[in-house]
Every structure is written in C-alpha cells, then in structure tokens.
C-alpha cells in the first residue's frame, strides 16, 4: 500500500516536472510565432486581411491551450501555425509586389492620359461653344440632341476632375480608370458633334 502511494506520488511529481519542462518551450514557441507575425502585420492588414484573420485565430487557439496549461498541445501545434505564418508572409510579399507593379503601370498610363485628356476636353469645349454660338448643328443632330451632348460633356468634365483628384490623393488606379472613361466618352461626343 505504501509502495503504491509512493509510486502514485512519484508519477504525479514526474507529470508536474514534465509539464513544467514543456511550459518554457511552449511559451517560447508562441512568443516566436507572434514575433514573426508582428514583423509584417501592418502589411498583412493591408494586403491579406482575410488570411491574417485566420492566422490570428490559430494564434488565439495556441494561447488558449497555453492558458489551459496544455503545453504538449502547444508544442505540437506551433509548427503548423508557424508554417501558416510563413505562408502568409509570402502571400503578403507577393500581393505587395503586385500592387507596386499596378501602381507603376497606373502612373505610367496617367502620364500619357494627363497630357492627352485635357487637350481633348479643350478641343471638345471649343466645338460645343462654337455650335452653341452658331445654333447650326451637324446633320442628324437637333437641338435636343445637342443639349444631351452638352450634358454628357459636362458629366465628362466632372469625371475628369474626379479622376484627377483621385490620382492626386494616391488612388492612382481609380484615377486612371476615370481617365479612361473620359477618353472613351470624348470619342463618342466627337462622333456625335462631328468635332
């Protein structure tokens, strides 16, 4: 009986020691995963928010296991979470590079558009003003059609102003998208007014 109690006590001591031996590696593993993620968290929030949410949930589960003193589970699960963090880091780097490439392309396209679109708008404005003064419209265009074309022209100028503001505020791709709309609309109006 005494021997049984002694063995049970020894088993309990060994279990406590085993858990204590795994506590430090478990805490260190969680800290390393968190430190690794903190190095690129702000980029992850910007470029891969959904993926980041999943990684945060995995880390929260690890911390829950750590709080429950289930150190063995923490030590066993940490490599999977660490590989998920590494995959997220690669994904963020790829998406960040793609965004930089898109920005460079948008800036290059904007350089061309910002030269040509104002010239097109200016020529079209001269044609609209000329037709308004003369009150003689090209064949197939009546007064109602001219008024509609003028309204389209005003909308086009407004779109150009918005595109310029967006580009200036750092939303280059939106600015370019707006400039493309203006360029296409200019072609339609030139045809309509036979400018």
Number of C-alpha atoms within 10 A of each C-alpha: 6 7 8 9 10 11 12 12 12 12 12 12 12 12 12 12 12 13 16 14 13 19 19 12 15 27 17 13 20 23 14 14 19 16 12 15 21 12 11 15 19 12 17 23 14 13 18 19 15 11 17 22 13 14 18 15 12 19 23 13 15 24 18 13 18 19 11 9 16 17 23 17 14 25 21 12 19 19 14 11 21 21 12 18 24 15 13 21 21 12 16 23 17 13 17 17 12 12 13 12 12 14 16 14 15 19 17 12 16 23 12 10 17 15 10 14 19 15 12 16 18 12 15 21 17 13 16 20 13 13 16 15 9 8 12 12 16 13 9 8 15 13 12 9 14 19 14 12 19 19 12 16 20 13 14 22 18 13 18 24 15 16 26 20 15 18 21 11 10 11 15 23 20 17 24 25 15 20 26 19 14 25 18 11 16 21 14 14 18 16 10 16 20 14 15
